[in-house]
Amino acid sequence: MRNQHLYEFDEFRLDPRRRLLWRAGTVIPLTNKAFETLQLLVERHGEVVEKNELMDKIWPDTFVEEGSLTRNISVLRKVLGEGPTDHQFIETVPRRGYRFVAAVQEVQPTGTEAEAPMFVAHDELELVSEWDSDSQSLVPEPQSLEKAQSSVLSPQSSEKTQSAVRSPQSSKKAQFAVRSPQFLVLLSLVGLTILTGAWTLGRFFFKPEAKKQLLQNFTVSRLTATGRTLDAAVSPDGKLLVFVLENGGEQSLWVKHIATAGEVQVQPPAPVIYQGVAVSPDGNHIYYNVWDKVGVGEIFRVPVLGGVPVRVVHDVMPTVVVSPDGRRVAFIRGLSTERANALMTADAAGGNEQTVVVKTNPDFLSRPVWSPDGTRLAFVTGKIGLEGMRQLQLVEISATGGPERPISPHRWLDVSGLTWMADGSGLLVTGAEEPFTPPQIQLVSYPGGEVRKITNEVNGYDNLTSSTDTKVFTAIQSEALFNIWVLPATSPNSTPRQTPGAPATASNLVFGKNLSVPTKVTTGRADGFSFCWTKDGRLIYANQQQGAVDLCLLNADGTGKKRLMETKAVNFNPLISADGHSVLFQSNRTGTFHIWRMDLDGGNQTQLTFGKGEWGTATSPQENWFVFIGDDGLYRLPVTGGTPELLLQGYYYQPAIAPDGDRIAYSYWDQNDPTPQWKRAIYSLSQRKQMQSFTLPKSAVWTSGDTLLRWHPNGTALTFINNEQGVSNIWELPLDGQPPRKLTDFIDNQIFWFDWSPLTGQLACTRGLYTSDVVLIHNTQVKD
């Protein structure tokens, strides 16, 4: 029964070689027979293992009664955390045997599995066709969230959550964030709304495939071990690494000498977002794209070892690439009025801007790279939301404009990196063709366009960059670990206070300090990136399993899990209707993300919207209607369906409806401002006008101006996620002019999503870790 593989399921890792079981980094003691029982079931996951076979293999040449097997199964269920009726791991097949039903991933063993910390800096790793017992993995072992400190609802309590969404200079639509702790996705990843990258949530649910030998002399070493390296680029000579470091909610720019590991800070920490970095061909200057979380992005140039930065280009979306001769930079600009984006070039010192190509919604473009001779630009283009997001294609165009030419007919679901081979014979792409698979390095021949996979690993690669001779590459590898936690909302005396004579509803509760430990109610490694409370105090949440994201129903104590659908699509962002009988959610099961409705038990699933793509839903607490973001503004629609009513035209994001059912809070892009920027306001349905503006602290914004808002249950304040010193907490913004105040007192980790219970006033939030670091790939030779 010995095996060279490790098995991962939920937050567990099983090592047959060492006969060890980990849960979130902690070893779980098991007897030999219990371990062997678990190993056999896991190795045969999805299959029914007959009782007789189990007893023959666990107790060979020994007579034992069936009760011994039953006791082993009972022990395993307790260890795995199964409830009496919630068998999410081991299913009993009456009169036959048992079946392991959780999703299982086979991963490569490491030499330091028991001791591995969150970030292990491996010296060097050679990728080979089969892993032997001495092989080491670059996959970090997750820290246990069970050690999270107690969170308390402070006397001034409120919540905030945020969706990872691009600002209009990035795009007018949202995407799941993989470069920000505010994911989810997570996932808004991401809230967790869609533009060109909703599928990138799948990067946190990697489904490994069998490893094949596709490279010779391909070595990988970890260059950073902070877990907070968000972006990076290698210099043209392959000697320097430029990288962005996030710490305490601020970002800084650094240069690292690869051979000696010496580091220099080029730009100090600031409340900004770096949206792309590059090094000039002569190695003397760094170009970086930075966003101040308010207006539009800008490209700056600074000496490689630091100095006074000089602005090169104003008003840019994420990206910056320098031509091989160092004379021009290429970038993307969002055209809000035209509802388009443009690939443009400018002089390396600024000025002489030239439009190369324009893409009008729903078409878009991203990831431009110069050809080795500097005469052409290759880029990724596609259609927003169509064909199940499988419309990404690689094309090229003259650097001075003209007709496009497809480089390959191949279609990608996601492209996270692109670079030319030095001799112009092809391009290396980091991309994925299927949901929930990590982006792998692929070689696209030029001009033929044939695609060949170069890597096939459990952890994928993002932001691929290369030296001029394409002998040295850098990439970002990321990992997310998060779960839903539930906190009670009570006064300092641990009893709810309410308005005298008023019913004990959540809207009348006063939320005070509570010193009890929060309860983790989901158990997966990345489980619950979006959720909502039902009217009866349960949770509906997005759960990934077997290549899909489906919705599940769960009691607030973590018991009674029930899957509400079985699809091969992405279904997320559930919301409950005012009458409590219907659930709204977003789904791409038809190829485009639309709003759907189903009954509370998962029945009668019905599509409600039919535009180019819809997201950002919010339901009225008073009546059975909801609002959503469409292609050109904010709409309202009955839960029963019908013709949408346009409320506001323009770029509006993440609406939140007040308990009174009249006020709608939202973020919006003010194109009419003398300096176009993100703003926030409250709209009155009864008065049909904007009635109040409000401002959030910069620390409430991670990767875009769009921020997921929730109304406080008493309707007097808006709640949001605030990120200070790298730690997330829920804050509230009173609408009577008082300053924002803190509601929770977490001392570690980030919050990616949250919601208030309309029944009990309980606060639930998705908390966890998002980590990313740079790896160096060198001495690469593609095998024929």
Secondary structure, DSSP 8 states (H G I E B T S, - for coil): ---S-EEEETTEEEETTTTEEEETTEEE---HHHHHHHHHHHHTTTSEEEHHHHHHHHSTT----HHHHHHHHHHHHHHHT--SS--SSEEEETTTEEEE-S--EEE---TTTTT--SS---S-EE--SS--TT----------GGG-----B-SS--------B--TTT-SSB---SSSTT------------SS-GGGGGGGS---------EES-EEEES--SSBEEEEEE-TTSSEEEEEEEETTEEEEEEEETTT--EEEEEEEES-EEEEEEE-TTSSEEEEEEE-SSS-EEEEEEETT----EEEEEEE-S--EE-TTSSEEEEEEEETTTTEEEEEEEETTS---EEEEEEETTEEEEEEEE-TTSSEEEEEEEETTGGGG--BEEEEEETT----EES-S--BSEEEEEEE-TTSSEEEEEEESSTT---EEEEEETTT--EEE----SS--EEEEE-TTSSEEEEEEEEEEEEEEEE----TTSS-B--TTS---GGG-B-----S--EE---STB--SSEEE-TTS-EEEEEEETTEEEEEEE-TTS---EE----SSBEEEEEE-TTSSEEEEEE-TTSS-EEEEEETTS-S-EE---SS--EEEEE-SSSSEEEEEETTEEEEEETT----EEEEES-EEEEEE-TTSSEEEEEEEETTSSS-EEEEEEEETTTTEEEEEE---GGG-SSSS----EE-TTSSEEEEEEEETTEEEEEEEETTS---EE-B---SSEEEEEEE-TTT--EEEEEEEEEEEEEEEES-EE--
